[in-house]
Amino acid sequence: MLTKLLEATRPTSGGKAAVLAVLLREGVSVPDGFVVVDGGQPSDAVTAHSFREAVALELEQWGSPMVAVRSSAASEDSADASAAGQYESIIGVRGADDVCQAIATCRKSALAARVGDYWTRTGGPSRRASSIAVLVQPVIEADVSGVMFTPQQCGGPTRIEASWGLGLAVVGGRVTPDTYEVTSNGAIHYAVGSKQTRIDLDHERGGVASSLVAPDKQSARALNDATIAALTEVGGRIAAVLDGPQDIEWSVEDGTVWILQARPITAALPASRVPGSSDQTKALNGTPGSHGQVTAAARIVRSLSDFSSVHRGDIVVCPYTDPAWTPLFTIAAGVVTETGGALSHAAIIAREYGIPAVLGVDNAINQIEDGAQITLNGTAGTVTVL
């Protein structure tokens, strides 16, 4: 029912766990873990008790920390479809009973409507699994976290997005992160993001909690040159081991770089926008998230309750997107968000769906009227109200 992360393989432990196992064997810093193999959580009471005891023993060996419980489907993290953020992940779980419940929740997420929509759009119904493996690891209490894309072509740059606290703020598009580009000769170019909030473990109530970042840190670099160099070096090692450009989630705790996930880059990134490069005086500027240009009606979406107002071919304008919003991407002609970066889950899904996206357009909802005709250029990172 359980297997050590070090021994994980894709057929029984899924893509996420299998790749991390490869990296562990190569000496990369990956948090320890165990995997509930595909089909490995029992339903009958007697066997369920034994399962709980096995989970409790693993947790006790780690000192009973708060853990991350994450999906590891065989079909996710492939070269042509990432399934970024589509399955459930539960962060900050403590105790065997709650961990077992979180494992069950992750497994049930394979049947979620958004998962079906995703595989229908990207890989067909045959790619959807009714059962998945689940990975359990201690949570790295990160000082800073983010996402790194290793060079997509020979001599290309390494792209890094970073913000304070756990990586949920970056992958979930809750902040506009710092962006760093490291050239092949080691030169670093960067733009500091508006990192107004951070997400950390909630040790009192469990789970995670958001808090405001101190004003002086919101506009301060989250990464120094030494950490950027360390990330770039480990990114190069991982790309070499896995034989191709990689999308890597990472955290830094007390100076140590930890790798939380690695998967192939599934679609090309637009080039970074140079501040002040737009010659369109009326254009709103953001981060280029997904290639393409489209002109259509803007539809303001502040929450799930606004979904019914979106019609096929609209451009969705929203504060941010999370996995529950993925069904909108199947009918939208494009996406504009007020926060987020090009390496967030929303941007990755937009690129896989082939719809243009611009992220991090400050105050977009108040600058664009619902129903207004707008031109969205996801390659240039601009939004123009017509």
N, C-alpha and C positions, 0 to 999 in steps of 0.2 A: 504493500500500500504506500509506503514511504521509501524514498531513495535519497541518498546524499546528493547534494548539488554536484559535487565533484564527479559523480558517476552518471549524471543525467545524459540521456540521448534523445534526439528529436522524436522518434516513433512513440515513446511512452511518456516523455517529459516535456515535449513541446519545444518550439523554437527559442523562446527567451531563455529558458533554463539550459538548453543544450549548448547555446552559444556561450553563456556565462561559464559553463563547465569547461569548455575548450580554453577560455581565457584563464580560468583558475589553474588549469594544468600547465599553462604557459608562464605562470608566475605573475600575472596581472593582479592588482589589488581589487578583489571582488569580495563583497561580504559573504560569509558562510551562509549556508542555507540547506533546506531540504525540499523535496518535491513530492506532492501528492500526485502520483502518476495517474494518467488518463484512466478513468473508471475506478480509481483507488479509494474513493470515500464510500463506505458501506451505508446501507439504509436500515438494515435490521438492527434491533436494539443490542443484541449480544455482541455482534461484531463491532458496532458503533462504539461500545464501551472500550474495547481493545484498541480501536483507532484513536480514541481520545487519550488513552494512556500512552500510546506511542508518541502522539503529538506533545503531551505534557513532558515526557522524558527528553525529547529534543529541546524544548524550551528551557528546561532546567539545566541542561548542559551548557546553555548560553548565559545562564544567570537570570533567566526570566525577563528579558528586555521587552520593550515595545517592538513589534515586528510589522513588516510590510507583507501583505498577502496579495499576490498578483497572479493574473492569468498567465498561462504559458501554452497557448494552443499550437498544435502542430502546423497549422496553416499561416499563423501570423509571423511577422518579421522575415518574410521571404523577399526575394530579389525584386518581385513585381508588385507586392502588396504588403504594406506594413501593418495594417489594422491598428494604426496608432490611436490609442485611447478608446478603442471600441469595446473591449472587454473590461470587466470591473477590476479595479484595484482598491484595496482598503489599507490605509496607512495608519499606524499608531494603534495596533491591536495588542492587548496584553491578556495573558491567561489562556489556558487550554480551551475552556468552554467558548470564549469569544473567538479564538482563532479557528476553532472547528466551524463556528457559525459563519465566519468570514470566508472560509474555504468553500462552504456550501453556496454562499452568495456569489462568489467568483464563478463557480461552476455553472450556476443558473444563468449567468450573464451571457453564456453562449447562445441562449435562446431568445435574447433581447431583439426587439424589432430593428433597432439600429444596426445590429450585427448582420441581420439578414439583408437589410438595405445595402450595407457596405459590400458584402460579398456578391450580391446581385450586380452591383455597379462595377466592381473591380475584377471579380473572378468567377462569377456564376454561382448558383446554389450548391454545386458540388463541392465548393471550397468551404462551405459552412459546416462546422462540427457541432453535434449535439452534446458532446462531452469533451472537456479539456482538462489538461493538467494544471496544477496550481503550485506556484513557487512561494515559499515562506523564508524570509530573511530578516535579521535584525535591522532596524532603521539606523542609517547613518545620520547622526544629529549634526547636520551640515551648517557650516558657517556661510557657505556660498555653494550654489548648485547651478546646473544648466545643461545645455546641449551643445555638442560639437559635431560638425560635419567635416570629415577628412577630405583632402583634395579630390575633386571629381575628375580631374584630368592631370596628366603629368605636368608638374610645374605650377599647378593651381594653388590657391590659398586654402588654408584651414580656416573654417568659420566657426566662431564660438559665441554663444549667447549665455549670459550669466546674470544672476540676481541673488539677493540675500536669502538665506534660509534654505528650506527644502525645494527640490526641483519642481514641485507641483505648480508654483507660481509661473515658471517659465513654460513648461509643456502645456499648461492649461490656459496660457495667454492672459493671466491675471495682472501681469505687469508688462511694461515695455522695457525689455532687458537691455543691459549693455551689449554691444556687438563688437567683437574683435575679429580682425582678419590678420592672419599670419602668412606672409609671403614665403616662397620657397627659400629665400635667403635669410629668413628670420625676422624681417622687419614687421612691426606691429602697427596696424592702423585701427583706430577704435572710435566709437561714438557712445557716449554715456547715455543710458536710458533713464526714464523717470520711474525709478524703483520705489514706489510709494508704499507698498505693502509687502509683507513677507509672510510665509507660512512655516510654522514650526510644530513640533509635537506638543500636544496638550497633556502634560503629565498628570494633571489633576483629574480630568474627565475622560481621558483617552482620546484617540483620534488626533486631529490636527486643529490648529487655530490660526487665524490671521491677525496680524497686528500692524500698526503703522510703523514705518521705518523713520528713524530720527531724521529731521530735515537735512542735517549735514551729510548723512549717508545716502540720501536719495540721489544726490547728484555726484557722489563720489564713485570712483572706479571700484567695482566689486573684485577685480582680479589685478594682481601686480604682475610685472613682467616675468618673474620667476615661476609663478603658477601657470601663466600662459605657456611658457616654455615647457613645463612639465606636462601639461595637457597635450600640447602639440606632439611631444615625444611619444607619449603613451598612445595617442591616436594613430600615429604612424605605425607603431608596433601592432596595434589591433588590426589596422587595415591590411598589413602584411600577413598576419596570421589567418585572417578571414578572407584574404584574396580579393579585396575590392574596397571601394569607398564605403565608409561606414557612418551611420547616424548613431551617435553615442550619447547616452545620458550619464551624467557624472555628478559627484558631490565632493566637496573638500571639507574635511574635518581635522582641525589641529594640524594643518599643513599637509595632510595625506590625501592624495587624489584616489577616490574610490569609483570604480566603474559599476554602474547599476544596470545598464542595458546596452547592447550593440546590435544593429541590424543594417542590412544593405540600404543605401540611399535609393529610393524608388523613383524619384523624378528630379530633374535638374532645378537648382535654385536660380532665381533671377540674380543678376549682379546687385551688389549693395548700391544704394543711392548715395551719391555724394551730396552732402548738405549744400543747399543753394543751387543745385544743378538744374532745377526746373526752370524753364523759360516761360512757363505759363503763369502769369501773374494771378489768375483766378484759381489756380489749382491748390487743393489741399494736399499736403505731403505726408507720406507715411513710409513704412518699410515695404519694399516689393516682396510679395509673398508667393505669388503664383503667376506665371506668364499669361499674357493675353490682354486684349482690350475689348470692352463691351460698353454700349450705350443702352440704358434701360431705365425703368422707373425705380427709384429708391424706396425700399420698404423698411421702416424703422422697427426693429425688434428688440425690445428691452428684456423680455423674459419668455418663458415657455408659453404663457397665455397669449402672446402675440402671434404664434405660429400660424393660426388660421387666416391671418391677414395677408400672408405671403402667397403670391400667385407664381405659376411657372414663368420663368424669364425675368423675375424681379432681381434687383441687386439688394442683398440683405445688408443693412447697416446696423451694427449692434455694439454694445460695450465690449464684449468678448464672446468667444464660443467655447462650449465644453462638449464632451462626447454626446450628450443628450440632444445637441443641436445638429448632429450629423445628417438626419433626414432632410433638413432644409437644403443641404448641399446638393441633394439629388434633383431639386427643382429650381434652385437659384442660378442666375446667370453670372453672379459674382458675389464677393463678400468684402465688406469694409468693417474693420474693428477699431475701437478706440485704444485698445491696449493689445500687446502681444508682439511676437517676433516671427521671423521667417522660419525658425526651427521649431515652432510650437506645433502641437498636434493638429490644430485647425489648418495651419498653412500646409502641412504635409498632406492632409486629406484633400485640400483644395487642389494641390498639384496632381495628386493621383486621379482626381475626378476631371482634371483639365479645365477648371474654371478659374478666372483671374481673381486675385485677392490682394488687398493692400491692408497691412496691419499697422496698428499704432498711430492712427490718424486722430490727433488730440481733439477732443470735444466734437467729434464728427456728428453725433446725434443732434446737437444744438446748431450745427452749421448746415445741415442738410434737412430739408423739409420732406416729410413723408409724401411719396408720390412724385417728387421732383424728378425730372430727367437728369441723369448724371452720366458722365463718361468715366469709367474705371479703367486705369491702365496698370495692370498688375506687374508689368515688366519694369515700368519707370517708377512705380510707387506713387502715383498721383490720382486724385479724384477731382473732376471738374464739374461744377453745377452749371447746367446749360440755361 
